[in-house]
Amino acid sequence: MLWLNVVLPPIIDGRLYPEGLAHFTTMVVQGFDLALFLPPSLLAGYTYLVGKPAVGVNGGPALVIIPLLLAGAVTAAYVALKPYARVRAQ
């Protein structure tokens, strides 16, 4: 809904470009989100509404991999930003 809020008003108003476009030729993130995530989301919502059960999948690997990726990303951000914290404190 957030991306549609950005993309649809210019289409409805007849404007050529959305305000958030700035100097880009396209809104890449919105395009990827709408193209890749919207159709499966709509399909999942439809199957939920008609009452078809989802295929059972083991969630164990995701419960391990996702927190490890988060910890790695936080650690990498800390290491990358640590030199700038010293400069700012002085």
DSSP file (Angstrom, degrees, kcal/mol; ACC not computed):
  #  RESIDUE AA STRUCTURE BP1 BP2  ACC     N-H-->O    O-->H-N    N-H-->O    O-->H-N    TCO  KAPPA ALPHA  PHI   PSI    X-CA   Y-CA   Z-CA
    1    1 A M     >        0   0    0      0, 0.0     4,-1.9     0, 0.0     5,-0.1   0.000 360.0 360.0 360.0 -33.8    0.0    0.0    0.0
    2    2 A L  H  >  +     0   0    0      2,-0.2     4,-1.0     1,-0.2     5,-0.1   0.929 360.0  43.5 -64.0 -43.9    2.9    2.4    0.7
    3    3 A W  H >> S+     0   0    0      1,-0.2     4,-2.6     2,-0.2     3,-0.6   0.898 112.0  53.1 -69.9 -37.6    4.3    2.0   -2.8
    4    4 A L  H 3> S+     0   0    0      1,-0.2     4,-2.7     2,-0.2    -1,-0.2   0.860 103.6  58.4 -63.5 -32.5    0.9    2.3   -4.4
    5    5 A N  H 3< S+     0   0    0     -4,-1.9    -1,-0.2     1,-0.2    -2,-0.2   0.801 112.4  40.5 -64.5 -28.8    0.4    5.5   -2.4
    6    6 A V  H << S+     0   0    0     -4,-1.0    -2,-0.2    -3,-0.6    -1,-0.2   0.855 122.7  38.2 -84.2 -38.8    3.5    6.9   -4.2
    7    7 A V  H  X S+     0   0    0     -4,-2.6     4,-0.9     1,-0.1    -2,-0.2   0.875 110.7  53.7 -86.0 -39.7    2.8    5.5   -7.7
    8    8 A L  H  X S+     0   0    0     -4,-2.7     4,-2.7    -5,-0.2     3,-0.3   0.879  94.2  64.0 -72.2 -40.2   -0.9    5.8   -8.1
    9    9 A P  H  > S+     0   0    0      0, 0.0     4,-2.8     0, 0.0     6,-0.3   0.893 104.0  47.8 -55.7 -42.7   -1.6    9.6   -7.4
   10   10 A P  H  >>S+     0   0    0      0, 0.0     5,-1.4     0, 0.0     4,-1.1   0.880 112.6  50.2 -64.3 -33.3    0.4   10.8  -10.4
   11   11 A I  H  <5S+     0   0    0     -4,-0.9     3,-0.2    -3,-0.3    -3,-0.1   0.928 114.3  43.6 -67.1 -43.7   -1.3    8.3  -12.6
   12   12 A I  H  <5S+     0   0    0     -4,-2.7    -1,-0.2     1,-0.2    -4,-0.1   0.893 116.0  47.5 -68.2 -40.1   -4.7    9.4  -11.4
   13   13 A D  H  <5S-     0   0    0     -4,-2.8    -1,-0.2    -5,-0.3    -2,-0.2   0.625 110.6-120.1 -77.1 -13.1   -3.8   13.1  -11.5
   14   14 A G  T  <5 +     0   0    0     -4,-1.1    -3,-0.2     1,-0.3     2,-0.1   0.600  61.0 149.2  83.3  11.2   -2.4   12.8  -15.0
   15   15 A R      < -     0   0    0     -5,-1.4    -1,-0.3    -6,-0.3    -2,-0.1  -0.428  48.8-135.0 -75.2 155.3    1.1   14.0  -13.9
   16   16 A L  S    S+     0   0    0      1,-0.2    -1,-0.1    -2,-0.1    -2,-0.0   0.896  82.2  21.7 -78.1 -41.0    4.0   12.6  -15.8
   17   17 A Y  S    S-     0   0    0     -7,-0.1    -1,-0.2     9,-0.0     2,-0.1  -0.952  77.6-115.1-130.6 146.3    6.3   11.9  -12.8
   18   18 A P    >   -     0   0    0      0, 0.0     3,-1.3     0, 0.0     4,-0.3  -0.409  32.7-116.2 -69.5 156.7    5.8   11.3   -9.1
   19   19 A E  G >  S+     0   0    0      1,-0.3     3,-0.9   -13,-0.2   -13,-0.0   0.846 112.4  58.8 -64.1 -34.5    7.3   13.8   -6.7
   20   20 A G  G 3  S+     0   0    0      1,-0.2    -1,-0.3   -14,-0.2   -14,-0.0   0.456  81.4  87.7 -75.8   0.2    9.7   11.3   -5.2
   21   21 A L  G X   +     0   0    0     -3,-1.3     3,-2.1     1,-0.2    -1,-0.2   0.839  58.7 166.9 -70.2 -33.3   11.3   10.5   -8.5
   22   22 A A  T <  S-     0   0    0     -3,-0.9    -1,-0.2    -4,-0.3    -2,-0.0  -0.336  72.2 -20.8  55.1-121.2   13.8   13.4   -8.2
   23   23 A H  T 3  S+     0   0    0     -2,-0.1    -1,-0.3     3,-0.0     2,-0.1   0.399 110.9 107.0-100.4   2.6   16.5   12.9  -10.9
   24   24 A F    <   -     0   0    0     -3,-2.1     3,-0.1     1,-0.1    -3,-0.0  -0.402  65.4-140.4 -78.5 158.0   15.9    9.2  -11.5
   25   25 A T  S    S+     0   0    0      1,-0.2     2,-0.3    -2,-0.1    -1,-0.1   0.738  85.1  12.9 -88.0 -24.5   14.2    7.9  -14.6
   26   26 A T  S    S-     0   0    0     -5,-0.1     2,-1.2    -9,-0.0    -1,-0.2  -0.962  76.5-112.2-143.6 161.7   12.2    5.2  -12.8
   27   27 A M     >  -     0   0    0     -2,-0.3     4,-2.4     1,-0.2     5,-0.2  -0.774  39.1-177.6 -94.0  89.8   11.3    4.3   -9.2
   28   28 A V  H  > S+     0   0    0     -2,-1.2     4,-2.7     1,-0.2     5,-0.2   0.893  74.8  48.6 -61.9 -47.3   13.4    1.1   -9.1
   29   29 A V  H  > S+     0   0    0      1,-0.2     4,-2.8     2,-0.2    -1,-0.2   0.926 113.5  47.2 -62.8 -44.5   12.5    0.0   -5.6
   30   30 A Q  H  > S+     0   0    0      2,-0.2     4,-2.9     1,-0.2     5,-0.2   0.901 111.9  51.5 -63.6 -39.8    8.8    0.5   -6.2
   31   31 A G  H  X S+     0   0    0     -4,-2.4     4,-2.4     2,-0.2     5,-0.2   0.931 112.5  44.7 -62.7 -46.1    9.0   -1.3   -9.5
   32   32 A F  H  X>S+     0   0    0     -4,-2.7     4,-3.2     2,-0.2     5,-0.6   0.930 114.7  49.2 -63.6 -44.7   10.7   -4.3   -8.0
   33   33 A D  I  X>S+     0   0    0     -4,-2.8     4,-2.0    -5,-0.2     5,-1.3   0.943 115.3  42.7 -60.7 -47.7    8.3   -4.4   -5.1
   34   34 A L  I  <5S+     0   0    0     -4,-2.9    -1,-0.2    -5,-0.2    -2,-0.2   0.866 120.5  42.4 -68.5 -34.8    5.2   -4.2   -7.2
   35   35 A A  I  <5S+     0   0    0     -4,-2.4    -2,-0.2    -5,-0.2    -1,-0.2   0.874 126.7  27.6 -79.4 -37.8    6.5   -6.6   -9.8
   36   36 A L  I  <5S+     0   0    0     -4,-3.2    -3,-0.2    -5,-0.2    -2,-0.2   0.826 130.1  29.0 -97.1 -34.0    8.0   -9.2   -7.5
   37   37 A F  I  X<S+     0   0    0     -4,-2.0     4,-1.7    -5,-0.6    -3,-0.2   0.770 108.1  63.4-102.3 -28.8    6.1   -9.1   -4.2
   38   38 A L  H  ><S+     0   0    0     -5,-1.3     4,-2.6     2,-0.2     5,-0.2   0.944 101.0  49.6 -67.0 -48.6    2.6   -7.9   -5.1
   39   39 A P  H  > S+     0   0    0      0, 0.0     4,-2.4     0, 0.0     5,-0.2   0.937 114.0  44.3 -59.1 -47.4    1.6  -10.9   -7.3
   40   40 A P  H  > S+     0   0    0      0, 0.0     4,-2.7     0, 0.0     5,-0.2   0.880 113.4  52.8 -64.3 -33.3    2.6  -13.6   -4.8
   41   41 A S  H  X S+     0   0    0     -4,-1.7     4,-2.5     2,-0.2     5,-0.2   0.918 110.1  47.0 -65.6 -42.1    1.0  -11.6   -2.0
   42   42 A L  H  X S+     0   0    0     -4,-2.6     4,-2.4     2,-0.2    -1,-0.2   0.907 113.1  49.3 -64.5 -41.3   -2.3  -11.3   -3.9
   43   43 A L  H  X S+     0   0    0     -4,-2.4     4,-2.6    -5,-0.2    -2,-0.2   0.913 111.5  48.7 -64.0 -42.6   -2.1  -15.1   -4.6
   44   44 A A  H  X S+     0   0    0     -4,-2.7     4,-2.0     1,-0.2    -2,-0.2   0.914 112.1  49.1 -64.0 -42.1   -1.4  -15.9   -1.0
   45   45 A G  H  X S+     0   0    0     -4,-2.5     4,-2.3     2,-0.2    -2,-0.2   0.894 111.3  50.1 -63.0 -40.1   -4.3  -13.6    0.1
   46   46 A Y  H  X S+     0   0    0     -4,-2.4     4,-2.3     2,-0.2     5,-0.2   0.937 110.4  48.0 -64.5 -46.9   -6.6  -15.3   -2.4
   47   47 A T  H  X>S+     0   0    0     -4,-2.6     5,-1.9     1,-0.2     4,-0.6   0.859 111.9  51.6 -64.5 -32.5   -5.8  -18.8   -1.3
   48   48 A Y  H ><5S+     0   0    0     -4,-2.0     3,-0.6    -5,-0.2    -1,-0.2   0.918 110.1  48.7 -66.3 -42.6   -6.3  -17.7    2.3
   49   49 A L  H 3<5S+     0   0    0     -4,-2.3    -2,-0.2     1,-0.2    -1,-0.2   0.863 110.8  48.9 -68.0 -35.2   -9.7  -16.3    1.5
   50   50 A V  H 3<5S-     0   0    0     -4,-2.3    -1,-0.2    -5,-0.1    -2,-0.2   0.575 114.8-117.6 -82.6  -6.6  -10.9  -19.4   -0.3
   51   51 A G  T <<5 +     0   0    0     -4,-0.6    -3,-0.2    -3,-0.6    -2,-0.1   0.657  57.5 153.4  87.5  15.9   -9.7  -21.5    2.5
   52   52 A K      < -     0   0    0     -5,-1.9    -1,-0.3    -6,-0.2     2,-0.1  -0.648  45.6-120.8 -77.9 132.2   -7.1  -23.6    0.8
   53   53 A P        -     0   0    0      0, 0.0     2,-0.1     0, 0.0    -1,-0.1  -0.421  25.9-115.1 -71.2 147.9   -4.5  -24.8    3.3
   54   54 A A        -     0   0    0      1,-0.1     2,-0.3    -2,-0.1   -10,-0.0  -0.457  34.9 -96.9 -77.7 154.9   -0.8  -23.8    2.7
   55   55 A V        -     0   0    0     -2,-0.1     2,-0.2     1,-0.1    -1,-0.1  -0.574  45.6-112.3 -72.1 130.3    1.8  -26.4    1.9
   56   56 A G        +     0   0    0     -2,-0.3     2,-0.4    -3,-0.0    -1,-0.1  -0.464  40.2 179.6 -70.1 130.0    3.6  -27.3    5.1
   57   57 A V        -     0   0    0     -2,-0.2     2,-0.4    -3,-0.0    -3,-0.0  -0.990  33.9-110.6-131.8 139.5    7.2  -26.2    5.1
   58   58 A N        -     0   0    0     -2,-0.4     4,-0.3     1,-0.1    -2,-0.0  -0.556  24.7-167.2 -70.0 122.0    9.8  -26.7    7.9
   59   59 A G     >  +     0   0    0     -2,-0.4     4,-1.8     1,-0.2    -1,-0.1   0.431  61.4  99.7 -89.6   0.3   10.5  -23.2    9.3
   60   60 A G  H  > S+     0   0    0      1,-0.2     4,-0.8     2,-0.2     5,-0.2   0.903  79.2  49.1 -56.3 -50.0   13.6  -24.4   11.3
   61   61 A P  H >> S+     0   0    0      0, 0.0     4,-3.2     0, 0.0     3,-0.9   0.905 111.4  50.2 -60.4 -39.6   16.3  -23.2    8.8
   62   62 A A  H 3> S+     0   0    0     -4,-0.3     4,-1.8     1,-0.2    -2,-0.2   0.849 104.1  59.1 -66.3 -32.8   14.7  -19.8    8.6
   63   63 A L  H 3< S+     0   0    0     -4,-1.8    -1,-0.2     1,-0.2    -3,-0.1   0.697 117.0  33.4 -69.7 -17.2   14.6  -19.5   12.4
   64   64 A V  H <X S+     0   0    0     -3,-0.9     4,-1.6    -4,-0.8    -2,-0.2   0.818 119.3  47.7 -99.7 -45.6   18.4  -20.0   12.4
   65   65 A I  H  X S+     0   0    0     -4,-3.2     4,-2.6     1,-0.2     5,-0.2   0.906 108.0  53.1 -67.9 -44.2   19.5  -18.2    9.2
   66   66 A I  H  X S+     0   0    0     -4,-1.8     4,-2.3    -5,-0.3    -1,-0.2   0.929 110.5  45.4 -64.3 -47.3   17.5  -15.0    9.6
   67   67 A P  H  > S+     0   0    0      0, 0.0     4,-2.6     0, 0.0    -1,-0.2   0.884 113.2  52.0 -62.9 -34.4   18.8  -14.1   13.1
   68   68 A L  H  X S+     0   0    0     -4,-1.6     4,-2.4     2,-0.2    -2,-0.2   0.910 109.7  48.7 -65.9 -40.9   22.4  -15.0   12.0
   69   69 A L  H  X S+     0   0    0     -4,-2.6     4,-2.5     2,-0.2    -1,-0.2   0.902 111.7  50.2 -63.0 -40.3   22.0  -12.7    9.1
   70   70 A L  H  X S+     0   0    0     -4,-2.3     4,-2.6     2,-0.2     5,-0.2   0.934 110.8  48.2 -62.9 -46.3   20.7  -10.0   11.4
   71   71 A A  H  X S+     0   0    0     -4,-2.6     4,-2.4     1,-0.2    -2,-0.2   0.903 112.7  49.1 -62.3 -40.5   23.6  -10.4   13.8
   72   72 A G  H  X S+     0   0    0     -4,-2.4     4,-2.6     2,-0.2    -1,-0.2   0.901 111.6  48.6 -64.8 -40.8   26.1  -10.3   10.9
   73   73 A A  H  X S+     0   0    0     -4,-2.5     4,-2.3     2,-0.2    -2,-0.2   0.904 112.7  47.5 -66.6 -41.2   24.5   -7.1    9.5
   74   74 A V  H  X S+     0   0    0     -4,-2.6     4,-2.3     2,-0.2    -2,-0.2   0.910 113.8  48.2 -66.3 -41.4   24.5   -5.4   12.9
   75   75 A T  H  X S+     0   0    0     -4,-2.4     4,-2.6    -5,-0.2     5,-0.2   0.925 112.1  48.6 -64.4 -44.5   28.1   -6.4   13.5
   76   76 A A  H  X S+     0   0    0     -4,-2.6     4,-2.5     1,-0.2    -2,-0.2   0.896 112.0  49.4 -63.5 -40.0   29.2   -5.2   10.0
   77   77 A A  H  X S+     0   0    0     -4,-2.3     4,-2.2     2,-0.2    -1,-0.2   0.910 111.6  49.4 -64.9 -41.6   27.4   -1.9   10.5
   78   78 A Y  H  X S+     0   0    0     -4,-2.3     4,-1.5     2,-0.2    -2,-0.2   0.934 113.3  45.6 -62.0 -47.0   29.0   -1.4   13.9
   79   79 A V  H  < S+     0   0    0     -4,-2.6    -2,-0.2     1,-0.2    -1,-0.2   0.899 115.1  47.8 -64.7 -40.5   32.5   -2.2   12.5
   80   80 A A  H  < S+     0   0    0     -4,-2.5     4,-0.3    -5,-0.2    -1,-0.2   0.850 119.0  38.5 -70.4 -33.7   31.9    0.1    9.5
   81   81 A L  H  X S+     0   0    0     -4,-2.2     4,-1.3    -5,-0.2     3,-0.5   0.567  91.1  89.8 -95.0  -9.5   30.6    3.0   11.5
   82   82 A K  H  X S+     0   0    0     -4,-1.5     4,-1.2     1,-0.2     3,-0.5   0.890  84.8  52.9 -58.3 -43.7   32.9    2.7   14.5
   83   83 A P  H  > S+     0   0    0      0, 0.0     4,-1.4     0, 0.0    -1,-0.2   0.861 107.7  52.6 -61.3 -32.7   35.6    5.0   13.1
   84   84 A Y  H  > S+     0   0    0     -3,-0.5     4,-2.0    -4,-0.3    -2,-0.2   0.785 101.4  60.0 -73.8 -26.4   33.1    7.7   12.5
   85   85 A A  H  X S+     0   0    0     -4,-1.3     4,-1.7    -3,-0.5    -1,-0.2   0.867 104.3  50.3 -68.7 -35.5   31.8    7.6   16.1
   86   86 A R  H  X S+     0   0    0     -4,-1.2     4,-1.0     2,-0.2    -2,-0.2   0.896 110.8  48.6 -68.4 -40.1   35.3    8.5   17.3
   87   87 A V  H  < S+     0   0    0     -4,-1.4     3,-0.4     1,-0.2    -2,-0.2   0.906 112.1  48.6 -66.6 -41.6   35.6   11.5   15.0
   88   88 A R  H  < S+     0   0    0     -4,-2.0    -1,-0.2     1,-0.2    -2,-0.2   0.849 106.8  56.3 -67.8 -35.2   32.1   12.8   15.9
   89   89 A A  H  <        0   0    0     -4,-1.7    -1,-0.2     1,-0.3    -2,-0.2   0.754 360.0 360.0 -71.9 -23.6   32.8   12.5   19.7
   90   90 A Q     <        0   0    0     -4,-1.0    -1,-0.3    -3,-0.4    -2,-0.2   0.485 360.0 360.0 -78.1 360.0   35.9   14.7   19.5
